[in-house]
């Protein structure tokens, strides 16, 4: 799906935030600069109902935890600096799976990547704020709610 600007990216993130349930895992894929952190930030702010929520990138802390009203705990992982699944397990992966989980650089999960996770592959578009997004992994009815324009 084509995201024409930052506003369109944030709108998709807000639709996803409204659809999240405990146990959902969202895998954010794409090259450096594709907008994974910006998407995660918009999603967490929408889910918290707080557009000013401070959402630092977990690039150095590796994981950030949030408490989302109506959803419960949410964990945001950035696995870029990790080598593999054994390091992910040390970050509280199993505990996180009880809530909502967002993962940047999910290739580092290896066999820990859950079946049924929502995969969002982001790629830069032609313009500075444009993005292309490919969504997969969820049942058709859940995906349809995300791609439907508001």
GIRA-V418932 format. One record per residue. N is the residue number from 0. RES is the residue in one small letter. SS is DSSP state (H for helix, E for strand, L for the rest). Layout:
N/RES/SS
N/RES/SS
//
This chain:
0/x/L
1/x/E
2/x/E
3/x/L
4/x/L
5/x/H
6/x/H
7/x/H
8/x/H
9/x/H
10/x/H
11/x/H
12/x/H
13/x/H
14/x/H
15/x/H
16/x/H
17/x/H
18/x/H
19/x/L
20/x/L
21/x/L
22/x/L
23/x/L
24/x/E
25/x/E
26/x/E
27/x/E
28/x/E
29/x/L
30/x/L
31/x/L
32/x/L
33/x/L
34/x/L
35/x/H
36/x/H
37/x/H
38/x/H
39/x/H
40/x/H
41/x/H
42/x/H
43/x/H
44/x/H
45/x/H
46/x/H
47/x/H
48/x/L
49/x/L
50/x/L
51/x/L
52/x/L
53/x/L
54/x/L
55/x/L
56/x/L
57/x/L
58/x/L
59/x/L
60/x/L
61/x/L
62/x/E
63/x/E
64/x/E
65/x/E
66/x/E
67/x/E
68/x/L
69/x/L
70/x/L
71/x/E
72/x/E
73/x/E
74/x/E
75/x/E
76/x/E
77/x/E
78/x/L
79/x/L
80/x/L
81/x/L
82/x/L
83/x/L
84/x/H
85/x/H
86/x/H
87/x/H
88/x/H
89/x/L
90/x/L
91/x/L
92/x/H
93/x/H
94/x/H
95/x/H
96/x/L
97/x/L
98/x/L
99/x/E
100/x/E
101/x/E
102/x/E
103/x/E
104/x/L
105/x/H
106/x/H
107/x/H
108/x/H
109/x/H
110/x/H
111/x/H
112/x/L
113/x/L
114/x/L
115/x/L
116/x/L
117/x/E
118/x/E
119/x/E
120/x/E
121/x/E
122/x/E
123/x/E
124/x/L
125/x/L
126/x/L
127/x/L
128/x/L
129/x/L
130/x/E
131/x/E
132/x/E
133/x/E
134/x/E
135/x/E
136/x/L
137/x/L
138/x/L
139/x/H
140/x/H
141/x/H
142/x/H
143/x/H
144/x/H
145/x/H
146/x/H
147/x/L
148/x/L
149/x/L
//
